[in-house]
Amino acid sequence: MPPMSTRLATSEGAVTEQMIRYYEARAKGGVGLILIEYSYIDDIASKAAICQLGVHRDDMIAGLADLADRIHFYGAKVFLQLCHGGGQSPKQIINRNPVAPSAVHTKQGDIATPLTIEEIEGIINSFSVAAARVKRAGFDGVEIHGAHGYLVHQFLSANYNKRDDAYGSDFESRTRLPLKLVEEIRKTVGVDYPVGFRLNMKDFISGGIDIDESLE
């Protein structure tokens, strides 16, 4: 079962009994692997929706562990998807201007604030710490959301990424953030823990990711 937003978390991003019952029913129905919906990784600018699931603080772990336990009871495996909304994080939800690789238009029509190198490094760390929380909660694996116009995808795509530094001047630079995310998460969770990556194979827009770049 692929990750699909339910908005069944609390306004603070915590697991609810309603969310648990939703996923429990899928596990009971015979799904072998459930990928839990995109979850925001920090309290700064990563949240993309109201009542989105969060892995941004340690006090989220107990609820996440209950969710994993209830799914495991029926024999299913469960991963959780980590996401930073980037330019798709609404200003009214994060209470600040959305951030992105470059000053491009956001989903709401604003101009995103370009991230500094220091901020990028902080986001990489937040992903890594969030992955550690997922593992502590008893999940079987973790997935990085690198698609659908969210921050990681924005770094990969020349349509969004207009930087002229180590994080965007060419194809190699545009892949630096996602590769560092995988590297740092791997350090955190260990060599035997599954780490997935959701990738747009083709953006279907001018200047976006195409099949050749995705294969590379």
Disulfide bonds with the S-S distance in Angstrom:
none
